[in-house]
Amino acid sequence: MSAYGRSRRLLLVAVAAAALLRFFSPARLLVLGQSSCPLDFSVTADEFAFARNDRDPGRQCLAVREELNLVIAAQLNRTQRFLFPAATASTCIQDFQASLQRQGVAPDITVRCSIDSQTLESGSTRCPNFTSVGDFTSATSSASIANIQTNCRGNIGDGPSCSACTAAVVSSVSFRSNGSTCLDYAHIYAASIVNLNGPTDPGTVACMFFNQGSRGGEKREVWKIALIVVAGFLALSGTGVLAWLWWRKRCKEKSRRKLLEDRDSALERSMHSNASLIRFDMHEMKAATRNFHRTTLIGQGGYGNVYKGVLQDGTVVALKRFKNCSPAGDEGFVHEMEMISSVRHKNLAPLLGWCIGSSRSEGHQRIIVYEFMSNGSLDDHLFGKFKKNLDWPTRQKIAIGTAKGLAYLHNGAQPAIIHRDIKGGNILLDSEFNAKVADFGLAKFAPEGMTHMTTGVAGTQGYVAPEYVLYNQLTDKSDVYSFGIVFLELLSGRKALVHTPASDRPVPIADWAWSVMKETRIVDILQQPMDKLGDEEVVESFILVALLCAHPQVAYRPSMAQVVKMLENDLAVPSMPERPIPLMVNAQELASTTGTSYSGSVPFYFSSSAEVPR
């Protein structure tokens, strides 16, 4: 072939190729491929399937239309186009019916709701030929567009924001070929083009597509209502329960307050029977002790504490404050008040008055007010904070005063009183060292004509009479034994249980004194040195009286009235009887038989010639 022929053939191939390229251009390919629907119906397949959540025929049609509007809004957001050519619109309706069927909605609902291909066709007479965003904005005033952009740009999920956006959209529709359809397009425009969150944002869907319900929307609304109802019911129930608990607590508090008032009134009536006693106010007691400050504390015991106080008139007093947060405390208080208020003697601790009160914060307050003893107790001088080496005349004075106080309790009081807890801590001393027997918390009235009482053991270890511990038999001679132990402490300066090099356990002071008297001289029992020591015969008589009082056999102990006469030299001291051999009995064995708790060992005495008197 010639060169001309080859050139002509190449020219024809080029022309044919250009023609083919022009025919199969992207634009022509788009037109040819538009038989498939460009809308994405998966938008409504899950979260925003409005139609399946509303079974009311009228409302379901509205739900179907709004679901289609949401799909169009999503397409507009991607392509800036509202509608499509007729062939494409027809395919989209078919795809929409298939989407509804997947949701469980009958596909022919589109027919019943007048939704067909013309709804999506460009050039439709339903609204002024809105194919693109430009078509809509050209048909709408610039003021309306600006109003929509102002009110619909941000989050429109809450009530006020949605109302403002909806008002702006409605006011923008000035064209009326088909008002409702055009209004749909206005909502689609606001949701897809203006709103920054996009048309599928839950807040945008709820506002622009009439909140026909997202997946489970109505169910969630029902649950919300149910939760509100339940919450309201629980709130009312809780309020009712709280009100009932408050009422019940108030009733209990009122009942408790009434009980306290009744108990206090009963105590006051019993206390007022003794007109010589002063009824102090609780505010006076607190002021006197600086609200029971620890610096005013001068004594402690199982009953409570003792405080030093100063009344408004300058009187110095001692306040015995009971631990009575229960009826047991009241019993102890009343018992001691009955004991003390029934007796008056110069060698008994003088009682000034009493105080009772009850409060929610402090419970029962029970206080006995005594005259203050400036020299404390005998125990303080012998073994405590003073440790003063008392001279002989002072010791004589204390011994005789204590004996007189006990003699009055046994013979002068009616009925007679057995103290049961005579010890150095309960012998108080005034400014002139006059002895005052105090603390009647364990005291008992002795029935007239009875030789003894059978009662549980009470008292302090080392001071309790052996027959009382062993047989639970209480007599006035039990106090005599305790006095004898205190008397020996006063003379020797040694405690009731003496530690000696010869024994690995404490020895009762009576046993120690007896052995000293037998082995050396009786006056060696005295504390050394001792100032102003008197006549040796008088000293010896005092020691013998102390040993007689602390004799383990009841029959050999004198009465307290006889003790006073012997100490004042009005009665001769009898010859000292033989003392039985002491045997130490283990405290645990004693506790198992008597029910009494002691620490250490307690002495008991047995003799081959005589039994312990009962």
DOLUM-641574 format. One record per residue (C-alpha): residue number from 1; x, y, z. Coordinates in Angstrom, 3 decimals, decimal comma. Example, Ala and Ser with C-alpha at 12.3 -4.5 7.8 and 13.67 -1.06 7.14 Angstrom:
2
(1; (12,300; -4,500; 7,800))
(2; (13,670; -1,060; 7,140))
***
This chain:
614
(1; (0,000; 0,000; 0,000))
(2; (1,164; 3,466; -0,825))
(3; (1,979; 6,028; 1,802))
(4; (-1,122; 8,014; 0,878))
(5; (-3,388; 5,017; 1,462))
(6; (-1,859; 4,364; 4,888))
(7; (-2,353; 7,976; 5,896))
(8; (-5,989; 7,942; 4,814))
(9; (-6,684; 4,766; 6,840))
(10; (-5,095; 6,236; 10,007))
(11; (-7,203; 9,355; 9,618))
(12; (-10,422; 7,320; 9,418))
(13; (-9,467; 5,321; 12,600))
(14; (-8,791; 8,537; 14,504))
(15; (-12,156; 10,033; 13,491))
(16; (-13,937; 6,835; 14,546))
(17; (-12,133; 6,802; 17,902))
(18; (-13,035; 10,414; 18,580))
(19; (-16,648; 9,689; 17,794))
(20; (-16,669; 6,728; 20,197))
(21; (-15,002; 8,728; 22,955))
(22; (-17,572; 11,462; 22,537))
(23; (-20,416; 8,949; 22,677))
(24; (-19,067; 7,175; 25,743))
(25; (-18,072; 10,332; 27,641))
(26; (-18,564; 10,334; 31,502))
(27; (-21,628; 12,495; 31,139))
(28; (-23,146; 10,098; 28,565))
(29; (-22,174; 7,116; 30,765))
(30; (-23,920; 8,790; 33,760))
(31; (-27,082; 9,185; 31,692))
(32; (-26,905; 5,575; 30,491))
(33; (-26,299; 4,294; 34,032))
(34; (-29,112; 6,213; 35,638))
(35; (-31,421; 3,270; 35,398))
(36; (-30,014; 2,333; 38,861))
(37; (-31,249; 4,517; 41,805))
(38; (-28,568; 6,792; 43,318))
(39; (-30,436; 7,092; 46,637))
(40; (-29,006; 5,261; 49,658))
(41; (-31,927; 3,612; 51,479))
(42; (-29,609; 2,037; 54,042))
(43; (-29,976; 5,312; 55,945))
(44; (-33,426; 4,135; 57,097))
(45; (-32,646; 0,440; 57,355))
(46; (-31,642; 0,598; 61,016))
(47; (-31,834; 3,702; 63,176))
(48; (-34,314; 5,893; 61,313))
(49; (-36,886; 3,348; 60,132))
(50; (-39,899; 5,561; 60,852))
(51; (-42,580; 3,596; 59,057))
(52; (-42,159; 0,306; 60,920))
(53; (-42,617; 2,015; 64,306))
(54; (-46,035; 3,490; 63,603))
(55; (-48,977; 1,218; 62,780))
(56; (-51,663; 3,892; 62,582))
(57; (-52,640; 4,147; 58,857))
(58; (-52,785; 7,949; 58,753))
(59; (-49,610; 8,489; 60,732))
(60; (-47,833; 5,691; 58,886))
(61; (-48,217; 7,543; 55,576))
(62; (-46,628; 10,607; 57,159))
(63; (-43,853; 8,389; 58,514))
(64; (-43,215; 6,867; 55,059))
(65; (-43,017; 10,325; 53,449))
(66; (-40,650; 11,612; 56,139))
(67; (-38,470; 8,529; 55,765))
(68; (-38,200; 9,246; 52,023))
(69; (-37,428; 12,900; 52,765))
(70; (-34,565; 11,814; 55,031))
(71; (-33,103; 9,667; 52,215))
(72; (-33,408; 12,622; 49,801))
(73; (-31,736; 14,897; 52,392))
(74; (-28,812; 12,490; 52,664))
(75; (-28,513; 12,466; 48,829))
(76; (-28,752; 16,262; 48,662))
(77; (-25,967; 16,522; 51,219))
(78; (-23,744; 14,386; 48,965))
(79; (-24,729; 15,588; 45,447))
(80; (-26,441; 18,983; 45,870))
(81; (-29,427; 17,528; 43,844))
(82; (-33,052; 17,049; 44,963))
(83; (-34,619; 14,994; 42,114))
(84; (-33,658; 12,804; 39,165))
(85; (-34,770; 11,881; 35,619))
(86; (-37,975; 9,835; 35,299))
(87; (-36,231; 6,482; 34,667))
(88; (-34,106; 6,887; 37,772))
(89; (-37,096; 8,069; 39,860))
(90; (-39,067; 4,935; 38,954))
(91; (-36,167; 2,695; 40,019))
(92; (-35,823; 4,622; 43,305))
(93; (-39,491; 4,000; 44,137))
(94; (-38,930; 0,284; 43,588))
(95; (-35,850; 0,358; 45,826))
(96; (-37,823; 2,274; 48,459))
(97; (-40,580; -0,366; 48,428))
(98; (-37,947; -3,076; 48,874))
(99; (-36,497; -1,153; 51,856))
(100; (-39,959; -0,866; 53,430))
(101; (-40,546; -4,575; 52,924))
(102; (-37,284; -5,340; 54,740))
(103; (-38,597; -3,265; 57,627))
(104; (-41,743; -5,365; 57,811))
(105; (-43,935; -2,731; 56,135))
(106; (-46,154; -3,707; 53,175))
(107; (-44,526; -2,253; 50,017))
(108; (-47,886; -1,215; 48,522))
(109; (-48,061; 1,457; 51,208))
(110; (-46,432; 3,786; 48,693))
(111; (-49,490; 3,460; 46,501))
(112; (-51,865; 4,026; 49,413))
(113; (-49,855; 7,054; 50,466))
(114; (-49,631; 8,508; 46,883))
(115; (-45,865; 8,167; 46,660))
(116; (-44,832; 7,387; 43,077))
(117; (-42,073; 8,161; 40,565))
(118; (-43,385; 11,706; 39,992))
(119; (-42,537; 12,462; 43,612))
(120; (-38,854; 12,193; 42,630))
(121; (-38,950; 13,400; 39,013))
(122; (-37,311; 16,625; 37,951))
(123; (-39,733; 18,932; 36,222))
(124; (-42,660; 17,733; 38,363))
(125; (-45,544; 20,105; 38,777))
(126; (-45,726; 19,392; 42,530))
(127; (-43,260; 22,216; 43,241))
(128; (-41,377; 24,743; 41,065))
(129; (-38,846; 22,473; 39,309))
(130; (-36,483; 21,998; 42,318))
(131; (-33,697; 19,822; 40,950))
(132; (-30,687; 21,293; 42,709))
(133; (-29,807; 23,486; 45,687))
(134; (-29,438; 26,410; 43,320))
(135; (-33,064; 25,966; 42,178))
(136; (-34,294; 26,186; 45,799))
(137; (-32,212; 29,202; 46,761))
(138; (-33,186; 30,996; 43,503))
(139; (-36,877; 30,558; 44,332))
(140; (-36,418; 31,702; 47,957))
(141; (-35,700; 35,218; 49,143))
(142; (-32,229; 35,982; 50,392))
(143; (-33,695; 37,104; 53,735))
(144; (-35,366; 33,742; 54,225))
(145; (-32,163; 31,888; 53,323))
(146; (-30,225; 34,050; 55,793))
(147; (-32,875; 33,373; 58,455))
(148; (-32,578; 29,603; 57,926))
(149; (-28,778; 29,749; 58,014))
(150; (-28,905; 31,736; 61,257))
(151; (-31,333; 29,475; 63,133))
(152; (-30,617; 26,024; 61,667))
(153; (-26,815; 25,902; 61,564))
(154; (-25,991; 24,448; 64,998))
(155; (-27,493; 21,749; 67,217))
(156; (-31,281; 21,877; 66,840))
(157; (-32,065; 18,831; 68,953))
(158; (-33,426; 20,714; 71,996))
(159; (-36,838; 22,393; 72,142))
(160; (-35,988; 26,116; 71,815))
(161; (-33,405; 25,623; 69,045))
(162; (-35,761; 23,345; 67,047))
(163; (-38,637; 25,826; 67,384))
(164; (-36,488; 28,687; 66,080))
(165; (-35,233; 26,614; 63,116))
(166; (-38,724; 25,329; 62,250))
(167; (-40,138; 28,866; 62,309))
(168; (-37,398; 30,053; 59,947))
(169; (-38,085; 27,139; 57,533))
(170; (-41,863; 27,683; 57,471))
(171; (-41,531; 31,412; 56,862))
(172; (-39,225; 30,755; 53,873))
(173; (-41,900; 29,047; 51,726))
(174; (-43,384; 31,868; 49,658))
(175; (-44,113; 29,726; 46,569))
(176; (-47,412; 27,878; 46,665))
(177; (-47,662; 25,448; 43,774))
(178; (-48,040; 22,768; 46,416))
(179; (-47,388; 24,190; 49,824))
(180; (-46,859; 20,956; 51,745))
(181; (-44,442; 19,503; 49,169))
(182; (-42,476; 22,720; 48,956))
(183; (-42,333; 22,835; 52,763))
(184; (-40,846; 19,337; 52,696))
(185; (-38,090; 20,614; 50,392))
(186; (-37,424; 23,526; 52,720))
(187; (-36,924; 21,113; 55,635))
(188; (-34,680; 18,919; 53,451))
(189; (-32,584; 21,955; 52,519))
(190; (-32,207; 23,100; 56,144))
(191; (-31,270; 19,599; 57,349))
(192; (-28,810; 18,638; 54,588))
(193; (-27,216; 21,899; 53,450))
(194; (-27,456; 24,376; 56,337))
(195; (-27,117; 22,228; 59,468))
(196; (-23,477; 21,495; 60,251))
(197; (-24,282; 18,192; 61,990))
(198; (-25,778; 16,744; 58,814))
(199; (-29,225; 15,315; 58,037))
(200; (-28,635; 12,001; 59,876))
(201; (-27,778; 13,637; 63,206))
(202; (-30,420; 12,388; 65,732))
(203; (-31,197; 15,934; 66,860))
(204; (-31,608; 17,128; 63,261))
(205; (-33,830; 14,141; 62,385))
(206; (-35,987; 14,717; 65,467))
(207; (-36,544; 18,366; 64,567))
(208; (-36,691; 18,474; 60,744))
(209; (-38,511; 15,203; 60,088))
(210; (-41,141; 15,629; 62,767))
(211; (-39,584; 13,055; 65,105))
(212; (-41,698; 10,269; 63,709))
(213; (-39,467; 7,918; 65,680))
(214; (-36,085; 6,371; 65,324))
(215; (-35,595; 2,701; 65,908))
(216; (-37,508; 1,875; 69,054))
(217; (-38,368; 5,563; 69,345))
(218; (-41,911; 5,034; 70,530))
(219; (-40,738; 2,288; 72,820))
(220; (-38,153; 4,639; 74,279))
(221; (-40,834; 7,287; 74,730))
(222; (-42,962; 4,733; 76,535))
(223; (-40,001; 3,780; 78,673))
(224; (-39,327; 7,423; 79,418))
(225; (-42,907; 7,892; 80,539))
(226; (-42,741; 4,682; 82,539))
(227; (-39,486; 5,764; 84,159))
(228; (-40,965; 9,139; 85,029))
(229; (-43,982; 7,456; 86,588))
(230; (-41,812; 4,977; 88,498))
(231; (-39,439; 7,726; 89,612))
(232; (-42,399; 9,791; 90,788))
(233; (-43,828; 6,815; 92,635))
(234; (-40,479; 6,059; 94,251))
(235; (-40,022; 9,697; 95,197))
(236; (-43,461; 9,784; 96,811))
(237; (-42,829; 6,449; 98,513))
(238; (-39,421; 7,594; 99,734))
(239; (-40,920; 10,810; 101,043))
(240; (-43,607; 8,802; 102,799))
(241; (-41,082; 6,436; 104,349))
(242; (-38,894; 9,326; 105,493))
(243; (-41,921; 11,085; 106,937))
(244; (-42,932; 7,885; 108,769))
(245; (-39,409; 7,352; 110,116))
(246; (-39,263; 10,974; 111,238))
(247; (-42,654; 10,646; 112,941))
(248; (-41,628; 7,376; 114,586))
(249; (-38,336; 8,853; 115,797))
(250; (-40,160; 11,880; 117,126))
(251; (-42,636; 9,659; 118,982))
(252; (-39,801; 7,597; 120,453))
(253; (-37,945; 10,736; 121,464))
(254; (-41,102; 12,146; 122,989))
(255; (-41,726; 8,887; 124,865))
(256; (-38,093; 8,778; 126,005))
(257; (-38,249; 12,395; 127,136))
(258; (-41,458; 11,674; 129,040))
(259; (-39,822; 8,659; 130,701))
(260; (-36,827; 10,773; 131,703))
(261; (-39,099; 13,492; 133,071))
(262; (-41,180; 10,968; 135,013))
(263; (-38,063; 9,333; 136,451))
(264; (-36,586; 12,693; 137,395))
(265; (-39,893; 13,752; 138,963))
(266; (-40,041; 10,558; 141,019))
(267; (-36,478; 11,110; 142,191))
(268; (-37,209; 14,709; 143,081))
(269; (-40,238; 13,688; 145,142))
(270; (-38,162; 11,155; 147,053))
(271; (-35,334; 13,647; 147,566))
(272; (-37,616; 16,465; 148,723))
(273; (-38,637; 14,344; 151,705))
(274; (-35,457; 15,631; 153,373))
(275; (-35,887; 19,389; 153,621))
(276; (-32,340; 19,924; 154,896))
(277; (-30,799; 18,997; 151,552))
(278; (-30,294; 21,531; 148,749))
(279; (-31,566; 20,783; 145,272))
(280; (-28,817; 22,122; 142,971))
(281; (-29,317; 23,003; 139,314))
(282; (-27,232; 21,261; 136,632))
(283; (-26,000; 24,632; 135,350))
(284; (-24,624; 25,359; 138,833))
(285; (-22,765; 22,060; 138,837))
(286; (-21,219; 22,698; 135,439))
(287; (-20,230; 26,227; 136,396))
(288; (-18,710; 24,997; 139,670))
(289; (-16,488; 22,447; 137,892))
(290; (-15,861; 24,328; 134,623))
(291; (-18,095; 21,772; 132,902))
(292; (-16,440; 18,884; 134,778))
(293; (-12,997; 19,756; 133,482))
(294; (-10,358; 17,090; 134,031))
(295; (-8,303; 19,458; 136,212))
(296; (-11,128; 19,406; 138,777))
(297; (-11,146; 15,589; 139,006))
(298; (-10,047; 14,441; 142,490))
(299; (-11,222; 10,826; 142,650))
(300; (-12,481; 7,899; 140,595))
(301; (-14,383; 4,711; 141,322))
(302; (-16,726; 2,124; 139,890))
(303; (-19,677; 4,410; 140,627))
(304; (-18,222; 7,364; 138,679))
(305; (-15,953; 10,331; 139,406))
(306; (-15,511; 12,909; 142,170))
(307; (-14,855; 16,555; 141,246))
(308; (-13,832; 19,599; 143,231))
(309; (-16,157; 22,522; 142,628))
(310; (-16,674; 26,104; 143,766))
(311; (-20,258; 27,373; 144,065))
(312; (-21,257; 30,944; 143,240))
(313; (-21,098; 31,959; 146,927))
(314; (-17,511; 30,664; 147,165))
(315; (-18,318; 27,424; 148,980))
(316; (-15,908; 24,650; 148,029))
(317; (-17,686; 21,330; 147,489))
(318; (-17,022; 17,784; 146,320))
(319; (-19,326; 16,461; 143,591))
(320; (-19,813; 12,725; 143,286))
(321; (-21,054; 12,252; 139,722))
(322; (-22,645; 8,859; 139,022))
(323; (-22,280; 6,913; 135,799))
(324; (-26,021; 6,471; 135,464))
(325; (-27,036; 6,143; 131,859))
(326; (-29,341; 3,300; 132,894))
(327; (-31,833; 2,492; 135,659))
(328; (-28,986; 0,782; 137,551))
(329; (-27,333; 4,148; 137,988))
(330; (-30,516; 5,605; 139,452))
(331; (-30,697; 2,710; 141,906))
(332; (-27,172; 3,380; 143,153))
(333; (-27,855; 7,089; 143,448))
(334; (-31,113; 6,648; 145,339))
(335; (-29,573; 4,013; 147,601))
(336; (-26,694; 6,234; 148,642))
(337; (-28,958; 9,227; 149,094))
(338; (-31,233; 7,182; 151,359))
(339; (-28,270; 6,040; 153,416))
(340; (-26,605; 9,427; 153,851))
(341; (-29,725; 11,510; 154,271))
(342; (-30,891; 9,254; 157,128))
(343; (-27,831; 9,944; 159,298))
(344; (-26,057; 12,983; 160,699))
(345; (-22,809; 12,794; 162,685))
(346; (-19,653; 14,869; 162,956))
(347; (-17,559; 11,887; 161,848))
(348; (-19,627; 11,153; 158,732))
(349; (-19,023; 12,998; 155,459))
(350; (-21,524; 15,896; 155,527))
(351; (-24,021; 15,901; 152,668))
(352; (-25,072; 19,298; 151,313))
(353; (-27,455; 18,392; 148,506))
(354; (-28,071; 16,682; 145,242))
(355; (-28,645; 17,343; 141,562))
(356; (-30,480; 15,397; 138,885))
(357; (-31,030; 16,088; 135,218))
(358; (-31,479; 14,291; 131,942))
(359; (-30,721; 15,295; 128,387))
(360; (-30,479; 13,609; 125,029))
(361; (-26,772; 14,372; 124,661))
(362; (-25,612; 13,609; 128,214))
(363; (-28,126; 11,006; 129,375))
(364; (-29,019; 10,755; 133,075))
(365; (-27,045; 13,067; 135,336))
(366; (-27,023; 12,173; 139,044))
(367; (-24,782; 14,099; 141,457))
(368; (-24,336; 14,082; 145,240))
(369; (-22,790; 17,234; 146,726))
(370; (-20,607; 16,981; 149,859))
(371; (-18,593; 19,426; 151,863))
(372; (-15,091; 19,496; 150,454))
(373; (-12,463; 17,802; 152,624))
(374; (-9,305; 19,868; 152,142))
(375; (-6,969; 17,122; 153,382))
(376; (-8,284; 14,461; 151,047))
(377; (-8,425; 10,881; 152,261))
(378; (-6,390; 8,863; 154,733))
(379; (-5,121; 6,807; 151,803))
(380; (-3,739; 9,997; 150,211))
(381; (-1,597; 10,685; 153,321))
(382; (-0,389; 7,132; 153,853))
(383; (0,223; 5,972; 150,287))
(384; (-0,959; 8,630; 147,836))
(385; (-0,254; 12,141; 146,700))
(386; (0,561; 13,604; 150,141))
(387; (2,589; 10,737; 151,691))
(388; (2,810; 12,807; 154,831))
(389; (4,435; 11,241; 157,893))
(390; (1,592; 11,911; 160,303))
(391; (2,525; 12,439; 163,947))
(392; (1,094; 10,338; 166,763))
(393; (-1,604; 12,784; 167,999))
(394; (-2,949; 13,106; 164,443))
(395; (-3,107; 9,331; 164,050))
(396; (-4,902; 9,039; 167,389))
(397; (-7,417; 11,665; 166,316))
(398; (-8,095; 9,896; 162,991))
(399; (-8,495; 6,480; 164,652))
(400; (-10,906; 7,716; 167,329))
(401; (-12,924; 9,788; 164,829))
(402; (-13,321; 6,868; 162,422))
(403; (-14,330; 4,567; 165,296))
(404; (-16,964; 7,055; 166,467))
(405; (-18,408; 7,384; 162,979))
(406; (-18,752; 3,605; 162,635))
(407; (-20,117; 3,247; 166,161))
(408; (-22,844; 5,734; 165,269))
(409; (-23,758; 3,764; 162,130))
(410; (-23,967; 0,510; 164,096))
(411; (-25,682; 1,768; 167,270))
(412; (-26,965; 5,311; 166,762))
(413; (-28,659; 5,117; 163,366))
(414; (-32,156; 3,686; 163,095))
(415; (-32,117; 1,252; 161,453))
(416; (-28,456; 0,349; 161,905))
(417; (-26,192; 0,627; 158,872))
(418; (-23,350; -1,712; 157,862))
(419; (-20,924; 0,202; 155,662))
(420; (-19,271; -2,820; 153,913))
(421; (-16,424; -0,796; 152,323))
(422; (-14,282; 0,664; 155,101))
(423; (-10,824; 1,481; 153,698))
(424; (-8,368; 4,363; 153,710))
(425; (-9,842; 5,909; 150,555))
(426; (-13,246; 6,225; 152,246))
(427; (-11,926; 7,976; 155,371))
(428; (-11,879; 11,691; 154,508))
(429; (-9,990; 14,354; 156,488))
(430; (-11,015; 17,961; 156,945))
(431; (-8,651; 20,876; 157,446))
(432; (-8,077; 19,857; 161,111))
(433; (-7,677; 16,150; 160,330))
(434; (-11,045; 15,198; 161,734))
(435; (-12,023; 11,842; 160,202))
(436; (-15,224; 11,582; 158,138))
(437; (-16,521; 8,201; 157,013))
(438; (-17,698; 8,512; 153,387))
(439; (-19,022; 6,567; 150,366))
(440; (-22,164; 4,669; 151,317))
(441; (-22,635; 3,093; 147,893))
(442; (-22,348; -0,474; 149,268))
(443; (-23,931; 0,171; 152,660))
(444; (-26,892; -1,888; 153,869))
(445; (-29,539; -1,337; 156,511))
(446; (-29,324; -4,024; 159,201))
(447; (-32,788; -5,372; 160,127))
(448; (-33,444; -5,070; 163,849))
(449; (-33,064; -8,312; 165,783))
(450; (-31,131; -10,183; 163,068))
(451; (-27,772; -11,611; 164,067))
(452; (-26,472; -11,569; 160,499))
(453; (-27,462; -11,158; 156,835))
(454; (-26,654; -13,564; 154,025))
(455; (-25,676; -11,522; 150,987))
(456; (-23,247; -11,448; 148,090))
(457; (-19,697; -10,418; 148,946))
(458; (-18,863; -6,786; 148,312))
(459; (-15,919; -4,611; 149,289))
(460; (-12,228; -4,230; 148,557))
(461; (-9,708; -7,063; 148,626))
(462; (-7,634; -7,115; 151,792))
(463; (-10,300; -5,377; 153,889))
(464; (-13,150; -7,910; 153,706))
(465; (-13,747; -10,091; 156,757))
(466; (-12,950; -13,794; 156,223))
(467; (-16,330; -15,110; 157,428))
(468; (-18,051; -12,736; 154,995))
(469; (-16,005; -14,018; 152,067))
(470; (-16,273; -17,675; 153,082))
(471; (-19,894; -17,878; 154,249))
(472; (-21,521; -14,738; 152,746))
(473; (-22,534; -13,808; 156,331))
(474; (-22,587; -10,071; 156,955))
(475; (-22,691; -8,498; 160,459))
(476; (-21,534; -5,270; 162,047))
(477; (-18,395; -7,222; 163,046))
(478; (-17,523; -7,299; 159,318))
(479; (-17,078; -3,515; 159,506))
(480; (-15,031; -3,992; 162,700))
(481; (-12,598; -6,263; 160,826))
(482; (-12,238; -3,714; 157,997))
(483; (-11,660; -0,977; 160,580))
(484; (-8,955; -3,124; 162,202))
(485; (-7,125; -3,410; 158,858))
(486; (-7,343; 0,367; 158,251))
(487; (-6,230; 0,964; 161,869))
(488; (-3,120; -1,195; 161,328))
(489; (-2,389; 0,708; 158,076))
(490; (-2,650; 3,973; 160,023))
(491; (-0,248; 2,756; 162,712))
(492; (2,314; 1,021; 160,515))
(493; (2,201; 3,010; 157,310))
(494; (1,952; -0,316; 155,434))
(495; (-0,770; -1,453; 153,032))
(496; (-3,407; -4,091; 153,783))
(497; (-1,366; -6,695; 151,883))
(498; (2,269; -6,497; 152,975))
(499; (5,230; -7,643; 150,883))
(500; (7,887; -9,298; 153,028))
(501; (11,273; -10,857; 152,166))
(502; (10,151; -14,147; 153,702))
(503; (7,192; -14,636; 151,326))
(504; (6,814; -14,552; 147,572))
(505; (3,232; -13,377; 147,875))
(506; (1,583; -10,525; 149,800))
(507; (0,847; -11,270; 153,465))
(508; (-2,247; -9,824; 155,218))
(509; (-1,194; -6,947; 157,453))
(510; (-2,870; -8,577; 160,459))
(511; (-0,664; -11,669; 160,042))
(512; (2,414; -9,503; 159,651))
(513; (1,583; -7,432; 162,752))
(514; (0,882; -10,556; 164,792))
(515; (4,253; -12,056; 163,830))
(516; (6,052; -8,784; 164,737))
(517; (4,334; -8,732; 168,103))
(518; (5,358; -12,354; 168,749))
(519; (8,925; -12,094; 167,477))
(520; (10,069; -8,654; 168,635))
(521; (8,250; -5,817; 170,373))
(522; (4,713; -4,689; 169,748))
(523; (5,803; -1,081; 169,194))
(524; (7,895; -2,206; 166,226))
(525; (4,622; -2,318; 164,316))
(526; (4,586; 1,509; 164,309))
(527; (5,836; 3,464; 161,319))
(528; (9,279; 4,900; 161,950))
(529; (10,056; 7,671; 162,511))
(530; (6,910; 9,064; 164,146))
(531; (6,806; 12,505; 165,732))
(532; (5,306; 13,265; 169,125))
(533; (5,044; 9,637; 170,116))
(534; (3,097; 9,418; 173,358))
(535; (3,103; 7,134; 176,369))
(536; (4,218; 3,621; 175,426))
(537; (1,292; 2,005; 177,268))
(538; (-1,193; 4,070; 175,267))
(539; (0,609; 3,204; 172,051))
(540; (0,550; -0,494; 172,902))
(541; (-3,161; -0,349; 173,762))
(542; (-3,942; 1,191; 170,373))
(543; (-1,991; -1,574; 168,599))
(544; (-3,759; -4,267; 170,645))
(545; (-7,179; -2,789; 169,804))
(546; (-6,266; -2,827; 166,106))
(547; (-5,208; -6,486; 166,330))
(548; (-8,411; -7,391; 168,204))
(549; (-10,550; -5,696; 165,556))
(550; (-8,687; -7,579; 162,784))
(551; (-8,966; -10,916; 164,554))
(552; (-10,037; -13,652; 162,128))
(553; (-12,591; -15,067; 164,612))
(554; (-15,744; -13,005; 164,943))
(555; (-16,254; -13,795; 168,625))
(556; (-12,993; -12,103; 169,635))
(557; (-13,686; -8,820; 167,895))
(558; (-15,098; -6,010; 170,009))
(559; (-18,037; -3,864; 168,887))
(560; (-17,300; -0,386; 167,570))
(561; (-18,829; 1,144; 170,710))
(562; (-16,340; -0,882; 172,787))
(563; (-13,533; 0,183; 170,467))
(564; (-14,324; 3,866; 171,116))
(565; (-14,283; 3,306; 174,883))
(566; (-10,975; 1,427; 174,743))
(567; (-9,352; 4,122; 172,589))
(568; (-10,581; 6,851; 174,975))
(569; (-9,303; 4,793; 177,961))
(570; (-12,815; 4,261; 179,316))
(571; (-12,583; 0,479; 178,960))
(572; (-9,672; -1,840; 179,611))
(573; (-8,222; -3,685; 176,650))
(574; (-8,768; -7,438; 177,151))
(575; (-5,945; -9,922; 176,944))
(576; (-5,035; -10,920; 173,402))
(577; (-6,455; -14,356; 172,471))
(578; (-4,384; -16,804; 170,483))
(579; (-4,578; -16,348; 166,763))
(580; (-5,369; -19,380; 164,538))
(581; (-2,872; -20,554; 161,935))
(582; (-3,431; -18,675; 158,636))
(583; (-3,802; -20,668; 155,460))
(584; (-3,693; -18,961; 152,062))
(585; (-6,521; -20,038; 149,777))
(586; (-6,248; -19,570; 146,028))
(587; (-8,535; -16,799; 144,752))
(588; (-9,764; -18,845; 141,768))
(589; (-10,912; -21,656; 144,077))
(590; (-12,714; -19,095; 146,204))
(591; (-14,391; -17,550; 143,173))
(592; (-15,666; -20,932; 142,025))
(593; (-17,474; -21,463; 145,357))
(594; (-18,610; -17,946; 146,243))
(595; (-19,005; -16,296; 142,862))
(596; (-16,752; -13,454; 144,023))
(597; (-13,926; -12,160; 141,836))
(598; (-10,586; -11,414; 143,513))
(599; (-7,022; -11,055; 142,333))
(600; (-4,206; -12,676; 144,282))
(601; (-4,928; -14,830; 147,351))
(602; (-7,285; -14,307; 150,272))
(603; (-6,424; -15,415; 153,829))
(604; (-8,627; -17,855; 155,727))
(605; (-8,008; -19,053; 159,195))
(606; (-8,521; -22,418; 160,829))
(607; (-7,682; -23,636; 164,309))
(608; (-7,339; -27,094; 165,755))
(609; (-9,144; -25,954; 168,874))
(610; (-12,052; -23,964; 167,470))
(611; (-14,056; -23,554; 164,307))
(612; (-14,622; -20,226; 162,657))
(613; (-17,668; -18,717; 164,426))
(614; (-20,758; -18,320; 162,288))
***
